[in-house]
């Protein structure tokens, strides 16, 4: 299914976009995490974020062109399960014990 179908469907899922019930819009994006002591290198973690319908449509329209440099920044809610909250445990604490 092409990404262009993301704005034409009430339910859509691809590697980069998700629409639920025609009212919840998600995009896959990169969350750069600095690596301490690396001289400015980052670990890039692929995550899902919400977007408003208006911003979602603008992002989809420009996705395949690569002309997105002036589009943001936009507000969105982080929409992945956080690794540190698995099974109610703090992974850092568990690793240090």
TAJOVEN-V582365 format. One record per run of one state. SS is the DSSP state (hx for helix, st for strand, lp for the rest). FROM is the first residue (numbers start at 1). TO is the last residue. If there is no record, write none. Layout:
SS,FROM,TO  SS,FROM,TO
This chain:
lp,1,2  hx,3,7  lp,8,11  st,12,13  lp,14,16  st,17,20  lp,21,23  st,24,34  lp,35,41  st,42,51  lp,52,52  hx,53,63  lp,64,77  st,78,78  lp,79,82  hx,83,88  lp,89,90  hx,91,96  lp,97,97
